[in-house]
């Protein structure tokens, strides 16, 4: 499982306390059920996706569109979760990349330093 860590800059927004609680509960559930997980910081996710740790959501969506050759979020408005779906897609792409199953892509590869910055759980079979 690959999840995004908390955005420290958003901790004062309404609902952030509830979101933090849900994030903690999800981690406890993964731990209790023996599900290995990695926590990716928002800046590392942005670096992996857009090549820049301070990329905007629009830049991330555009880069995903360029990299994977399709508008993955066509018709989905921001208010309906487009940015969240872009984050989820990018997190899944990072996890697959870590496992050696990169998604088909075009253009320059994602920066390896972004993958190396994540404290990944051990790979199945003891590989590093």
KOLRO-55665 format. One line per 4 residues: number of its first residue (from 1); their letters; for each residue x, y, z of N, C-alpha, C. Coordinates in steps of 0.1 Angstrom, whole numbers, plus 2048, in hexadecimal, padded with zeros to 3 digits. Layout:
BEGIN
NUM	A	X Y Z X Y Z X Y Z  ...
END
This chain:
BEGIN
1	XXXX	809 7F4 800 800 800 800 809 80C 800  805 816 7F8 80D 823 7F8 803 82E 7FB  806 835 805 7FD 840 809 805 84D 80A  7FE 858 808 804 865 809 804 86A 818
5	XXXX	80F 870 81C 811 875 829 809 883 82A  809 888 836 802 894 838 809 8A0 832  802 8A9 82D 807 8B6 828 807 8C0 834  813 8C2 83A 814 8CA 846 80E 8D8 844
9	XXXX	80F 8DD 838 80A 8EB 835 7FB 8EB 836  7F4 8E0 835 7E5 8E0 835 7E0 8DC 843  7E8 8DB 84D 7E3 8D6 85A 7D9 8E0 861  7D8 8EC 85C 7CF 8F5 863 7C1 8F7 85B
13	XXXX	7C0 8EF 850 7B3 8F0 849 7A8 8E9 850  79C 8ED 84E 791 8E5 854 791 8D7 850  78E 8CE 859 78E 8C0 856 79C 8B9 856  7A6 8C0 858 7B4 8BA 858 7B6 8B1 864
17	XXXX	7AF 8B4 86F 7B1 8AB 87B 7AA 89E 878  79E 89E 872 797 892 86F 79F 889 865  7A5 890 85B 7AD 88A 851 7B9 883 857  7C0 88A 860 7CB 884 867 7C7 878 86F
21	XXXX	7BB 879 875 7B6 86D 87D 7B4 861 873  7AE 864 868 7AB 859 85E 7B8 853 859  7C2 85C 856 7CF 857 852 7D5 84E 85C  7D5 852 869 7DA 849 873 7D3 83C 874
25	XXXX	7C5 83D 873 7BD 830 874 7C1 827 869  7C3 82C 85D 7C6 824 851 7D4 81D 854  7DD 825 859 7EB 81F 85C 7E9 813 866  7E1 816 870 7DF 80B 87B 7D9 7FF 874
29	XXXX	7CF 801 86B 7C9 7F5 865 7D3 7EE 85C  7DB 7F5 855 7E5 7EE 84D 7EE 7E6 856  7F3 7EC 860 7FC 7E5 86A 7F5 7D9 870  7E9 7DB 875 7E2 7CF 87B 7DF 7C4 872
33	XXXX	7DE 7C7 865 7DB 7BC 85B 7E8 7B8 853  7F3 7BC 858 800 7B8 851 801 7BD 843  7FB 7C8 840 7FD 7CE 833 808 7D8 833  813 7D5 82B 81E 7DE 82B 81A 7EB 824
37	XXXX	81F 7F6 829 81B 803 823 827 80D 823  827 816 81A 831 821 819 829 82E 819  82F 838 820 82A 845 821 832 84E 818  82C 854 80E 833 85D 805 830 86C 809
41	XXXX	83A 874 80B 837 882 80E 831 889 802  829 893 804 823 89A 7F8 82E 89F 7EF  839 8A5 7F4 844 8AA 7EB 84B 89F 7E3  84C 893 7E9 852 888 7E2 849 883 7D7
45	XXXX	83C 883 7DA 832 87F 7D0 832 888 7C4  833 895 7C7 834 89F 7BD 840 89E 7B4  84C 89C 7BB 858 89A 7B4 857 88E 7AB  852 883 7AF 851 877 7A7 848 879 79B
49	XXXX	83D 880 79D 833 882 793 836 88D 789  83A 899 78E 83D 8A4 786 84B 8A9 784  854 8A2 78C 862 8A6 78C 866 8B2 794  85C 8B6 79C 85E 8C2 7A4 856 8C1 7B1
53	XXXX	85D 8C2 7BC 857 8BF 7C9 84C 8C9 7CE  84B 8D4 7C7 841 8DE 7CA 837 8E0 7BF  835 8D6 7B7 82C 8D6 7AB 81E 8D9 7B0  816 8DF 7A8 808 8E1 7AC 800 8D5 7A7
57	XXXX	7F4 8D4 7AC 7EB 8C9 7A8 7E9 8C9 799  7E7 8D5 793 7E5 8D6 785 7F2 8D1 77D  7FD 8D4 782 80A 8CF 77C 80B 8C0 77D  806 8BA 788 807 8AC 78A 7FD 8A5 781
61	XXXX	7F1 8AA 77F 7E7 8A4 776 7EC 8A5 768  7F2 8B1 764 7F7 8B2 757 803 8A9 754  80B 8A7 75E 817 89E 75C 812 88F 75B  808 88B 763 803 87E 762 7FD 87C 754
65	XXXX	7F6 886 74F 7F0 885 741 7FB 883 737  806 88B 738 811 88A 72F 818 87D 730  81B 879 73C 823 86D 73E 81C 860 739  80F 860 73C 808 853 739 7FF 854 72C
69	XXXX	800 85F 725 7FB 860 718 7EB 861 717  7E5 864 722 7D6 865 721 7D2 86E 72C  7C6 874 72A 7C0 87C 734 7B9 873 73E  7C0 86F 749 7BB 866 752 7AF 86B 75A
73	XXXX	7AD 878 75A 7A3 87E 763 799 887 75A  798 883 74E 78F 88B 745 781 88B 74A  77B 897 74B 76E 899 750 76C 899 75F  777 897 766 776 897 775 77A 8A5 779
77	XXXX	771 8AC 780 774 8B9 785 77C 8B8 792  783 8C3 794 78C 8C3 7A0 783 8C1 7AD  777 8C7 7AD 76F 8C6 7B9 76A 8B7 7BB  76B 8AF 7B1 766 8A1 7B2 772 897 7B4
81	XXXX	77D 89D 7B7 788 894 7BB 793 892 7B1  794 89A 7A6 79E 897 79C 7AC 898 7A3  7AF 8A1 7AB 7BC 8A2 7B1 7BF 896 7BA  7B5 891 7C1 7B7 885 7C9 7BA 879 7C1
85	XXXX	7B3 878 7B6 7B5 86D 7AD 7C3 86E 7A6  7C8 87A 7A3 7D5 87B 79E 7DF 877 7A9  7DD 87B 7B5 7E6 876 7C0 7E6 867 7C1  7DA 861 7C1 7D9 853 7C2 7E0 84B 7B7
89	XXXX	7DE 850 7AB 7E4 84A 79F 7F4 84B 7A0  7F9 857 7A4 807 859 7A6 80D 850 7B1  805 84E 7BC 80A 845 7C7 80A 837 7C2  800 833 7BA 800 825 7B5 80C 823 7AB
93	XXXX	80E 82E 7A3 81A 82D 79A 827 82B 7A1  828 833 7AC 835 832 7B4 836 823 7BA  82B 81E 7C0 82C 811 7C5 82F 806 7BB  829 807 7AF 82C 7FE 7A5 83A 7FF 7A0
97	XXXX	83F 80B 79F 84D 80E 79B 857 807 7A5  854 809 7B2 85C 803 7BC 85C 7F4 7BB  851 7EE 7B7 850 7DF 7B5 856 7DA 7A8  85A 7E4 7A0 860 7E0 793 856 7DF 788
101	XXXX	84B 7E5 789 840 7E4 77F 83C 7F2 77B  845 7F9 775 841 807 771 836 807 767  82D 811 769 823 814 75F 829 818 752  822 815 747 827 81A 73A 827 829 73A
105	XXXX	832 82F 735 832 83E 736 83A 843 72A  838 850 728 840 857 71D 848 862 724  853 866 71D 85A 871 722 865 86D 72D  86A 877 733 875 874 73D 86F 86B 749
109	XXXX	877 862 74E 873 85A 759 872 862 766  86A 85D 76F 869 863 77C 876 863 783  879 86E 78B 886 86F 792 888 863 79C  893 85C 79B 895 851 7A4 897 855 7B2
113	XXXX	89C 862 7B4 89E 867 7C2 890 867 7C9  885 869 7C2 878 869 7C8 875 85B 7CE  878 851 7C7 876 843 7CC 87F 840 7D7  88B 845 7D7 895 842 7E1 892 849 7EE
117	XXXX	88A 854 7ED 887 85C 7F9 87C 856 802  875 84C 7FD 86A 845 804 86F 83A 80C  86B 839 819 86F 82E 822 865 822 81F  869 81A 814 861 80F 810 862 803 819
121	XXXX	857 7FC 81A 858 7EF 822 860 7E5 819  865 7DB 81F 86D 7D1 817 864 7CB 80C  86B 7C8 801 864 7C2 7F6 861 7B3 7F9  857 7AE 7F3 854 7A0 7F5 860 797 7F1
125	XXXX	862 78D 7F8 86E 784 7F5 87B 789 7FA  87B 795 802 887 79A 808 890 7A2 7FE  88C 7A4 7F2 894 7AD 7E9 893 7BB 7EE  89E 7C3 7EB 89E 7D1 7EF 89A 7DA 7E5
END
